[in-house]
């Protein structure tokens, strides 16, 4: 699928709400939360839109904390009909560039233990497992916290777990 990326604005709010509704059963952002992320939070949100047509087919948000060089992938959402077409990879690559531009040394995220597609994407993109988060989501599903070093200047090393361990732990976890 052909898509382009741009920084999100408050005019994208309806499209982001729609993506949340079609992509997540629970633990999705409300309209108010998304509006805050777009307008007031110390965050950076990208949207992916289909070309031609302009339909928003994905979005992702980084959160930044003052006095920290670690950024968090706070939200990541790709429309079901476009998954597997490179939208997720394009969003992640662009977010990594933005994080590096802001002199971040590490990118962290949490992912549902039963989301094998996302786990695979994050591993292919160089993320390593940090730890298991039991009962993390509202429905009781566990999560993996993952991290990617963006700069050699980071002092902390990320621990890793083999992909076999991730697969064994994730099966039947939710």
ABEGO torsion letter per residue (X at the ends): XBBBBBBBBAAAAAAAAAAAAAABABGBBBAAAAAAAAAABBBBBBBBBBOBGGBBABBBBBBBBBGBABBBBABBBBBAAABGAGAAAAAAAAAAAAAAAAGBABBBBBBBAABAAAAAAAAAAGBBBABBBBGABAAGBBBBBBBBBABAABABBBBBBBAAAAAAAABGAX
